Amino acid sequence: MATAPAIPLTPTLTLGQRLAALEPSTRNRLGLGLLALLVIGVAGLMFGRQAEWRVLYANLADKDGGAIVAQLSQMNVPYKHAEGGGAILVPADKVHDTRLRLASAGLPKGSVAGFEMMESNRFGMTQFQERLTFQRGLEGELTRSIQALASVQNARVHLALPNQNGFFREQQKPSASVLVSMVPGRSLDRAQLAGIVHLVSSSVPEMLPSAVSVLDDSGKLLSTPPDGSLGAGGDAQQLQYVQQLEQTYGRRILDILEPVVGRDNVKAQVTAEVDFSQTESTSETHKPNQTPDSSVVRSQQVVESSNGQTSAPSGVPGATSNQPPAQGSAPINGSAQALTASGAGGTSSSKKESITNFEVDKTVRVVRGGTAAVKRITAAVVVNHQSVTDAKGKTTSTPLTEAQLEKMTALVRETIGFNKDRGDSVNLVNAPFAQEKVVIAELPLWKQPEVQDLMRSLAWPLGTVAFGALVLLGLVRPGIKALAQAPQIQEPVAVALDAVESEDPERPQLAAPVKPAIAPPPTPSEINLLNARKLTLDNPGAVANIVKNWINDES
């Protein structure tokens, strides 16, 4: 009796059975790959969440650095030191908050102390100690103020405060010395130096600005000496004024010519001779009195005197000798005259003096010459040739015409305030500029700074992804592929039944029946075969014993 072909049984295997079916080497590679992927994922998460470090404080003293580190430990703020310990780094998102919290705690205090030293006065301090503490506190406050300037890196202030006594004439004026260390690449200009001098002098009573000396870390005197001298030369401020004047004139020339000839096509140098000498002249003129009406009497003195003498009557007594003396007829301003009364025989005299003082015109004129008088200005200007582009795009340089040069010279003269009487001169020359070919070495793409920065920032993420892909493709993927292609295990009973059915020698070899369009119902033999297979699946042990008994009987 013909039977249907055996249907292979492929039961679903669990993950453990599939792993057990793999070769040991494949299983080890799969486990190692999964472990490497897990490590890479954890490392990526840890480094991805790590915050960027920023500088909290730099160039701190050891004392301040220790205090800040101790405070950061109490605040539970992570920190680390830069190379060499010159800076303290904290996460970027905590920089400002940490600085504010440290400032509230009075950190960093700085290498110098200010007036907070006065808060630690102990009982029993002498007057000298109090004065010394006050002086040190004042020096510390001035040092902090000077260090606040952007160009100053460090500073020290020394104050000389003399003792005050009861004698005003014997009191000494205070003085100060300031030592500054500049930030590399920066310097102090005259205005900043004057600001430092006035800051120190204004902070100490009765200190003159001339009593403040400012030096740099190389020992060079930066402030102007009291006499204003500059070694063997002239006044530093005068030299600075001349330089500023020349730069101003040069900038004016460039501003007026660059719109005409183009930028970087004109160069100008101006030399100014300035007279800083001060002259003073005094003149006194007297104007005589021309007419009585224009004269002014300052004082007048009149002196009158008279002297009279009468002689005794003489002669023959009678009517003639008894006559009174006659009256005088001399003028008032006339000279004294002796008067003789006829018939009286007497003499008399009178005198009058008059002194009159007139005002004399007087004119006093004082003329002082103004400082920084410009004596002469000379200007030298060089203009590049004119560039002309033809229709084909070829650029050639051509010299300027005489008319153009005359116009430019006139512009320069008007710009600097040309004065022929004082000897000013302007020389404008047209010449081709030398073009220096600057060879710029082109860096390869991988050596450019921006590319290197990008590579550094992407090195860790890309390296992590590449290593993970290598592990995934080299270890995990082959193991998963082998796990998916695990061998299918058939039940031994079904294999035995198929073998028994195939060993029947009396079963004729018939052609395969043609499948009808509609499947016929199963035959009794097919039903028995299906029941046998179901029994095999439900109770494989019993079926195995039956097959074993068959084999033993046949043997």
Phi, psi and omega per residue, in radians:
M1 nan 2.245 -3.111
A2 -1.320 2.496 3.109
T3 -2.121 2.766 3.132
A4 -1.254 2.632 3.113
P5 -1.057 2.620 -3.118
A6 -1.229 2.393 3.102
I7 -1.625 2.065 -3.113
P8 -1.146 2.426 3.140
L9 -1.678 2.165 3.128
T10 -2.179 1.422 3.128
P11 -1.219 2.633 3.127
T12 -1.239 2.164 -3.119
L13 -1.609 2.551 3.086
T14 -1.373 2.953 -3.126
L15 -1.133 -0.627 3.109
G16 -1.133 -0.731 3.124
Q17 -1.142 -0.648 3.102
R18 -1.146 -0.743 3.113
L19 -1.135 -0.659 3.132
A20 -1.180 -0.488 -3.135
A21 -1.352 -0.256 -3.132
L22 -1.313 2.802 3.052
E23 -1.233 2.636 -3.122
P24 -1.037 -0.700 -3.138
S25 -1.137 -0.738 3.112
T26 -1.131 -0.705 3.124
R27 -1.109 -0.692 3.129
N28 -1.163 -0.743 3.111
R29 -1.095 -0.718 3.127
L30 -1.095 -0.770 3.117
G31 -1.140 -0.714 3.115
L32 -1.130 -0.692 3.113
G33 -1.133 -0.751 3.110
L34 -1.110 -0.684 3.104
L35 -1.147 -0.709 3.109
A36 -1.131 -0.700 3.092
L37 -1.097 -0.691 3.114
L38 -1.111 -0.748 3.120
V39 -1.123 -0.751 3.130
I40 -1.101 -0.727 3.120
G41 -1.108 -0.762 3.123
V42 -1.124 -0.755 3.128
A43 -1.120 -0.683 3.098
G44 -1.110 -0.709 3.098
L45 -1.129 -0.717 -3.117
M46 -1.153 -0.843 -3.129
F47 -1.287 -0.461 3.094
G48 -1.239 -0.560 3.121
R49 -1.496 -0.136 -3.112
Q50 -1.199 2.270 -3.067
A51 -1.349 2.723 3.077
E52 -1.339 2.413 -3.083
W53 -1.618 2.388 3.104
R54 -2.217 2.763 -3.123
V55 -1.332 2.165 3.063
L56 -1.496 -0.963 3.061
Y57 -2.494 2.567 3.113
A58 -2.276 2.754 3.108
N59 0.957 0.846 3.126
L60 -1.592 2.634 2.991
A61 -1.224 2.766 -3.099
D62 -1.069 -0.653 -3.133
K63 -1.148 -0.791 3.126
D64 -1.182 -0.666 3.123
G65 -1.095 -0.730 3.099
G66 -1.131 -0.697 3.129
A67 -1.150 -0.676 -3.133
I68 -1.210 -0.701 3.121
V69 -1.118 -0.711 3.102
A70 -1.118 -0.698 3.128
Q71 -1.188 -0.668 3.104
L72 -1.123 -0.629 3.094
S73 -1.137 -0.678 3.099
Q74 -1.217 -0.538 -3.136
M75 -1.471 -0.042 -3.119
N76 1.009 0.732 3.099
V77 -1.847 2.124 3.123
P78 -1.151 2.515 -3.122
Y79 -2.615 2.843 3.014
K80 -2.713 2.838 -3.098
H81 -1.715 2.554 3.045
A82 -1.340 3.087 -3.121
E83 -1.097 2.203 -3.120
G84 1.512 -0.067 3.130
G85 1.229 0.367 -3.120
G86 -1.441 -0.176 -3.115
A87 -2.579 2.709 3.084
I88 -1.927 2.203 -3.091
L89 -1.897 2.458 3.050
V90 -2.333 2.884 3.073
P91 -0.990 2.553 -3.031
A92 -1.093 -0.569 -3.106
D93 -1.375 -0.046 -3.122
K94 -2.076 0.171 -3.062
V95 -1.156 -0.950 -3.047
H96 -1.172 -0.738 3.129
D97 -1.102 -0.700 3.135
T98 -1.170 -0.682 3.121
R99 -1.110 -0.729 3.128
L100 -1.138 -0.726 -3.133
R101 -1.200 -0.634 3.073
L102 -1.218 -0.628 3.111
A103 -1.145 -0.620 3.086
S104 -1.150 -0.457 3.089
A105 -1.545 0.047 3.112
G106 1.399 0.455 -3.135
L107 -2.074 2.515 -0.101
P108 -1.412 2.560 -3.136
K109 -1.378 -0.340 -3.113
G110 1.533 2.877 -3.115
S111 -1.341 -0.220 3.115
V112 -2.098 2.640 3.132
A113 -1.906 2.553 3.136
G114 -1.827 -2.415 -3.093
F115 -1.230 -0.077 3.059
E116 -1.187 -0.252 3.049
M117 -1.129 -0.460 3.135
M118 -1.230 -0.332 -3.128
E119 -1.311 -0.300 -3.104
S120 -1.784 0.486 3.099
N121 -1.164 2.223 -3.127
R122 -1.715 2.836 -3.129
F123 -1.242 2.388 3.108
G124 1.628 0.209 3.105
M125 -1.231 2.437 3.110
T126 -1.405 2.950 3.135
Q127 -1.139 -0.634 3.110
F128 -1.123 -0.721 3.112
Q129 -1.141 -0.664 3.098
E130 -1.126 -0.756 3.115
R131 -1.126 -0.722 3.126
L132 -1.140 -0.693 3.105
T133 -1.140 -0.721 3.107
F134 -1.114 -0.722 3.136
Q135 -1.131 -0.753 3.106
R136 -1.128 -0.674 3.081
G137 -1.122 -0.707 3.113
L138 -1.156 -0.711 3.080
E139 -1.088 -0.712 3.117
G140 -1.118 -0.716 3.119
E141 -1.143 -0.714 3.102
L142 -1.149 -0.658 3.108
T143 -1.104 -0.749 3.102
R144 -1.084 -0.717 -3.124
S145 -1.143 -0.691 -3.125
I146 -1.252 -0.645 3.118
Q147 -1.203 -0.266 3.088
A148 -1.232 -0.280 3.095
L149 -1.190 2.511 -3.062
A150 -1.180 -0.515 -3.082
S151 -1.513 -0.214 -3.067
V152 -1.715 2.194 3.098
Q153 -1.583 -0.705 -3.141
N154 -2.635 2.722 -3.101
A155 -2.676 2.699 3.028
R156 -2.417 2.447 -3.093
V157 -2.168 2.277 3.081
H158 -2.084 2.146 3.139
L159 -1.903 2.405 3.040
A160 -1.973 1.718 -3.096
L161 -1.858 1.808 -3.117
P162 -1.250 2.745 3.089
N163 -1.262 2.414 3.124
Q164 -1.574 2.346 3.097
N165 -2.113 -3.109 -3.089
G166 -1.411 -0.104 -3.123
F167 -1.741 1.997 -3.045
F168 -1.170 -0.657 -3.078
R169 -1.228 -0.435 -3.098
E170 -1.648 0.037 -3.131
Q171 -1.301 2.401 3.124
Q172 -1.706 2.625 3.141
K173 -1.496 2.523 3.102
P174 -1.277 2.771 3.116
S175 -2.477 2.922 -3.077
A176 -2.605 2.652 3.053
S177 -2.304 2.348 -3.087
V178 -2.143 2.203 3.076
L179 -1.964 2.108 -3.067
V180 -2.069 2.491 3.008
S181 -1.989 2.142 -3.021
M182 -1.521 2.691 2.996
V183 -1.181 2.379 -3.122
P184 -0.944 2.237 3.131
G185 1.593 0.019 -3.128
R186 -2.163 2.829 3.138
S187 -2.604 2.924 3.127
L188 -1.764 2.303 3.059
D189 -1.523 -3.132 -3.066
R190 -1.146 -0.631 -3.138
A191 -1.170 -0.698 3.121
Q192 -1.184 -0.684 3.080
L193 -1.095 -0.748 3.095
A194 -1.110 -0.614 3.089
G195 -1.136 -0.723 3.102
I196 -1.122 -0.746 -3.136
V197 -1.079 -0.795 -3.125
H198 -1.252 -0.530 3.067
L199 -1.087 -0.787 -3.123
V200 -1.239 -0.773 -3.094
S201 -1.187 -0.555 3.136
S202 -1.366 -0.311 -3.133
S203 -1.490 -0.270 -3.120
V204 -2.025 2.227 -3.136
P205 -1.087 2.426 3.055
E206 1.064 0.454 3.059
M207 -1.722 2.256 -3.136
L208 -1.506 2.571 3.084
P209 -1.042 -0.510 3.127
S210 -1.234 -0.237 3.133
A211 -1.591 0.156 -3.139
V212 -1.924 2.204 3.122
S213 -2.010 2.333 -3.140
V214 -2.059 2.194 3.132
L215 -2.189 2.719 3.039
D216 -1.716 3.142 -3.060
D217 -1.229 -0.215 3.056
S218 -1.613 0.022 3.134
G219 1.521 0.162 -3.136
K220 -1.457 2.341 3.120
L221 -1.343 2.050 -3.122
L222 -1.591 -0.621 -3.117
S223 -1.353 2.719 -3.141
T224 -1.292 2.291 3.094
P225 -1.045 2.803 -3.115
P226 -1.027 -0.594 -3.133
D227 -1.461 -0.080 3.088
G228 1.334 0.156 -3.108
S229 -1.453 2.768 3.114
L230 -2.303 1.307 -3.138
G231 1.132 -2.253 3.141
A232 -1.521 -0.115 -3.121
G233 -1.599 -2.725 -3.105
G234 -1.679 -2.811 -3.108
D235 -1.233 2.410 3.134
A236 -1.126 -0.689 3.114
Q237 -1.157 -0.593 3.098
Q238 -1.170 -0.750 3.093
L239 -1.100 -0.697 3.103
Q240 -1.135 -0.657 3.115
Y241 -1.127 -0.722 3.127
V242 -1.125 -0.737 3.114
Q243 -1.104 -0.761 3.106
Q244 -1.105 -0.656 3.127
L245 -1.140 -0.765 3.127
E246 -1.153 -0.714 3.097
Q247 -1.120 -0.627 3.120
T248 -1.134 -0.787 3.114
Y249 -1.127 -0.726 3.112
G250 -1.095 -0.702 3.111
R251 -1.170 -0.614 3.087
R252 -1.096 -0.729 -3.136
I253 -1.130 -0.750 3.119
L254 -1.116 -0.687 -3.127
D255 -1.147 -0.519 -3.092
I256 -1.545 -0.424 -3.074
L257 -1.776 -0.469 -3.113
E258 -1.075 -0.667 3.059
P259 -1.094 -0.346 -3.096
V260 -1.578 -0.846 -3.044
V261 -1.769 -0.170 -3.140
G262 1.742 2.779 -3.132
R263 -1.234 2.521 -3.132
D264 1.097 0.350 3.066
N265 -1.953 0.186 3.132
V266 -2.565 2.423 3.071
K267 -2.256 2.431 -3.074
A268 -2.444 2.428 3.042
Q269 -2.304 2.326 -3.096
V270 -2.161 2.357 3.067
T271 -2.065 2.219 -3.106
A272 -2.075 2.300 3.028
E273 -1.779 2.012 -3.060
V274 -2.027 2.329 3.122
D275 -1.730 1.991 3.132
F276 -1.727 0.092 -3.131
S277 -1.298 2.513 3.113
Q278 -1.860 2.220 3.133
T279 -1.991 2.517 3.139
E280 -2.426 2.204 -3.141
S281 -2.224 2.453 3.135
T282 -2.200 2.255 3.127
S283 -2.230 2.509 3.139
E284 -2.274 2.110 -3.109
T285 -2.094 2.516 3.109
H286 -2.039 2.361 -3.117
K287 -1.974 2.108 -3.122
P288 -1.249 2.763 3.088
N289 -1.364 2.018 -3.069
Q290 -1.444 -0.855 -3.065
T291 -2.203 2.760 3.112
P292 -1.083 -0.511 -3.119
D293 -1.212 -0.591 -3.103
S294 -1.536 -0.073 -3.138
S295 -1.480 2.621 -3.127
V296 -2.150 2.158 -3.140
V297 -1.438 2.168 3.115
R298 -1.556 -0.730 3.130
S299 -2.707 2.675 3.131
Q300 -2.501 2.380 -3.092
Q301 -2.328 2.189 -3.140
V302 -2.098 2.233 -3.137
V303 -2.155 2.152 3.092
E304 -2.100 2.439 3.108
S305 -2.539 2.508 3.133
S306 -2.401 2.602 -3.112
N307 -2.452 2.063 -3.129
G308 -2.114 2.503 -3.133
Q309 -2.447 2.190 3.135
T310 -1.934 2.196 3.141
S311 -1.500 2.733 3.137
A312 -1.169 2.572 3.123
P313 -1.028 2.441 3.125
S314 -2.411 2.929 3.138
G315 1.690 -2.989 -3.110
V316 -1.296 2.171 3.096
P317 -1.015 2.419 3.140
G318 2.892 -2.839 -3.089
A319 -1.225 -0.522 -3.091
T320 -1.252 -0.669 -3.095
S321 -1.396 -0.224 -3.140
N322 -1.641 0.198 -3.131
Q323 -1.372 2.471 3.079
P324 -1.237 2.785 3.135
P325 -1.252 2.625 -3.138
A326 -1.344 2.687 3.135
Q327 -1.270 2.601 3.122
G328 -1.303 2.570 -3.141
S329 -2.106 0.276 -3.117
A330 -1.323 2.538 3.101
P331 -1.130 2.847 -3.074
I332 -1.202 -0.769 -3.095
N333 -1.565 0.054 -3.105
G334 -1.359 3.045 3.135
S335 -1.338 2.803 -3.126
A336 -1.146 2.357 3.132
Q337 -2.179 2.539 3.107
A338 -1.534 2.146 -3.116
L339 -1.820 2.392 3.121
T340 -2.192 1.948 3.134
A341 -1.241 2.248 3.135
S342 -1.201 2.283 3.101
G343 1.428 -0.188 -3.110
A344 -1.704 -0.541 3.112
G345 1.343 0.358 -3.131
G346 -1.965 2.838 3.126
T347 -2.223 2.662 3.091
S348 -2.646 2.709 -3.140
S349 -2.512 2.676 3.098
S350 -2.464 2.654 -3.077
K351 -2.486 2.419 3.138
K352 -2.425 2.236 3.119
E353 -2.141 2.414 -3.127
S354 -2.292 2.205 3.132
I355 -2.120 2.141 -3.123
T356 -2.151 2.192 3.095
N357 -1.873 2.204 3.136
F358 -1.819 2.623 3.065
E359 -1.276 2.404 3.130
V360 -1.865 2.295 3.129
D361 -1.135 2.396 -3.122
K362 -2.496 2.208 3.133
T363 -2.136 2.164 3.123
V364 -1.997 2.112 -3.103
R365 -2.145 2.195 3.105
V366 -1.992 2.142 -3.101
V367 -2.101 2.156 3.079
R368 -2.012 2.284 -3.141
G369 -1.337 2.414 -3.135
G370 -1.199 2.582 3.127
T371 -1.417 2.821 3.108
A372 0.967 0.931 3.080
A373 -1.555 2.221 -3.124
V374 -1.322 2.082 -3.133
K375 -1.579 -0.648 -3.082
R376 -2.803 2.562 3.094
I377 -2.289 2.247 3.063
T378 -2.148 2.354 -3.098
A379 -2.227 2.309 3.078
A380 -2.078 2.124 -3.047
V381 -2.208 2.322 3.079
V382 -2.101 2.206 -3.113
V383 -2.011 2.357 -3.136
N384 -1.294 2.777 3.073
H385 -1.117 2.730 -3.109
Q386 -1.454 2.313 3.124
S387 -1.587 2.267 -3.122
V388 -2.178 2.315 3.125
T389 -1.933 2.156 -3.121
D390 -1.462 -3.050 -3.086
A391 -1.163 -0.478 -3.138
K392 -1.443 -0.028 -3.141
G393 1.547 0.136 3.128
K394 -1.510 2.301 -3.079
T395 -1.798 2.235 3.098
T396 -2.262 2.689 3.123
S397 -1.848 2.307 -3.136
T398 -2.192 2.521 3.114
P399 -1.224 2.749 3.113
L400 -1.333 2.679 3.113
T401 -1.369 2.900 3.139
E402 -1.133 -0.610 3.131
A403 -1.147 -0.707 3.111
Q404 -1.140 -0.693 3.113
L405 -1.133 -0.676 3.117
E406 -1.137 -0.710 3.110
K407 -1.123 -0.740 3.136
M408 -1.168 -0.667 3.106
T409 -1.114 -0.696 3.100
A410 -1.119 -0.687 3.104
L411 -1.102 -0.732 3.139
V412 -1.133 -0.712 3.133
R413 -1.101 -0.739 3.117
E414 -1.206 -0.520 -3.110
T415 -1.216 -0.732 -3.092
I416 -1.568 0.004 -3.108
G417 1.227 0.988 -3.058
F418 -1.070 2.303 3.115
N419 -2.295 1.943 -3.096
K420 -1.220 -0.516 -3.090
D421 -1.169 -0.566 -3.123
R422 -1.616 0.059 3.031
G423 1.567 0.416 3.113
D424 -1.181 2.631 3.136
S425 -2.502 2.533 3.107
V426 -2.298 2.194 3.140
N427 -2.155 1.945 -3.123
L428 -1.962 2.148 -3.066
V429 -2.134 2.417 3.070
N430 -1.850 2.048 -3.099
A431 -2.600 2.622 3.115
P432 -1.282 2.402 3.105
F433 -1.408 2.487 3.100
A434 -1.331 2.147 -3.134
Q435 -1.615 1.948 3.108
E436 -1.515 2.159 3.120
K437 -1.434 1.964 3.134
V438 -1.621 1.997 -3.137
V439 -1.501 1.982 3.139
I440 -1.715 1.987 3.122
A441 -1.284 2.055 -3.125
E442 -1.352 2.064 3.109
L443 -1.329 2.480 3.041
P444 -1.099 2.822 -3.043
L445 -1.042 -0.643 -3.065
W446 -1.374 -0.169 3.091
K447 -1.742 -0.104 -3.138
Q448 -1.202 2.450 -3.062
P449 -1.037 -0.735 -3.106
E450 -1.162 -0.613 3.107
V451 -1.203 -0.686 3.114
Q452 -1.134 -0.697 3.076
D453 -1.091 -0.726 3.116
L454 -1.129 -0.681 3.123
M455 -1.154 -0.674 3.111
R456 -1.141 -0.694 -3.121
S457 -1.244 -0.518 -3.116
L458 -1.728 0.015 -3.073
A459 -1.108 -0.837 -3.096
W460 -1.185 -0.839 3.128
P461 -1.071 -0.797 -3.110
L462 -1.173 -0.667 3.102
G463 -1.112 -0.698 3.121
T464 -1.127 -0.765 3.139
V465 -1.146 -0.720 -3.133
A466 -1.147 -0.738 3.130
F467 -1.155 -0.702 3.090
G468 -1.100 -0.716 3.107
A469 -1.138 -0.670 3.108
L470 -1.105 -0.764 3.113
V471 -1.136 -0.703 -3.114
L472 -1.140 -0.771 -3.096
L473 -1.371 -0.533 -3.057
G474 -1.563 -0.515 -3.058
L475 -2.055 -0.837 -3.016
V476 -1.336 -0.772 -3.055
R477 -1.107 -0.812 3.087
P478 -1.048 -0.654 3.110
G479 -1.146 -0.728 3.111
I480 -1.145 -0.666 3.126
K481 -1.141 -0.726 3.092
A482 -1.168 -0.610 3.102
L483 -1.158 -0.638 3.125
A484 -1.246 -0.493 -3.123
Q485 -1.762 0.623 3.116
A486 -1.133 2.512 -3.106
P487 -1.130 2.458 3.141
Q488 -1.399 2.227 -3.091
I489 -1.718 2.121 3.093
Q490 -1.708 2.597 3.132
E491 -1.170 2.413 -3.117
P492 -1.141 -0.531 -3.128
V493 -1.146 -0.779 -3.141
A494 -1.091 -0.658 3.120
V495 -1.140 -0.691 3.135
A496 -1.137 -0.746 3.121
L497 -1.070 -0.751 3.123
D498 -1.099 -0.622 -3.136
A499 -1.215 -0.686 3.132
V500 -1.112 -0.775 -3.115
E501 -1.139 -0.585 -3.104
S502 -1.362 -0.283 -3.116
E503 -1.572 0.077 3.140
D504 -1.254 1.992 -3.073
P505 -1.357 -0.340 -3.060
E506 -1.510 -0.055 -3.099
R507 -1.362 2.059 -3.125
P508 -1.239 2.651 3.106
Q509 -1.536 1.806 -3.136
L510 -1.821 2.704 3.102
A511 -1.240 2.640 -3.135
A512 -1.155 2.271 -3.132
P513 -1.178 2.626 3.115
V514 -1.350 2.236 -3.127
K515 -1.253 2.134 3.092
P516 -1.239 2.922 -3.135
A517 -1.112 -0.613 3.112
I518 -1.956 2.225 -3.081
A519 -1.131 2.275 3.121
P520 -1.309 2.853 3.099
P521 -1.221 2.645 -3.103
P522 -1.121 2.531 3.110
T523 -1.398 2.884 3.123
P524 -1.040 -0.631 3.137
S525 -1.168 -0.665 3.120
E526 -1.166 -0.642 3.116
I527 -1.165 -0.697 3.101
N528 -1.113 -0.707 3.132
L529 -1.105 -0.730 3.126
L530 -1.139 -0.682 3.111
N531 -1.136 -0.671 3.115
A532 -1.117 -0.753 3.122
R533 -1.126 -0.680 3.098
K534 -1.125 -0.715 3.083
L535 -1.067 -0.664 3.122
T536 -1.102 -0.704 3.138
L537 -1.248 -0.646 -3.082
D538 -1.358 -0.706 -3.070
N539 -2.365 1.312 -3.092
P540 -1.179 -0.478 -3.126
G541 -1.138 -0.777 3.136
A542 -1.118 -0.722 3.132
V543 -1.135 -0.651 3.129
A544 -1.126 -0.652 3.110
N545 -1.152 -0.699 3.119
I546 -1.062 -0.801 -3.128
V547 -1.117 -0.638 3.138
K548 -1.137 -0.731 3.113
N549 -1.115 -0.684 3.095
W550 -1.048 -0.755 -3.087
I551 -1.171 -0.699 -3.132
N552 -1.155 -0.703 3.139
D553 -1.117 -0.733 -3.121
E554 -1.167 -0.605 -3.137
S555 -1.260 nan nan
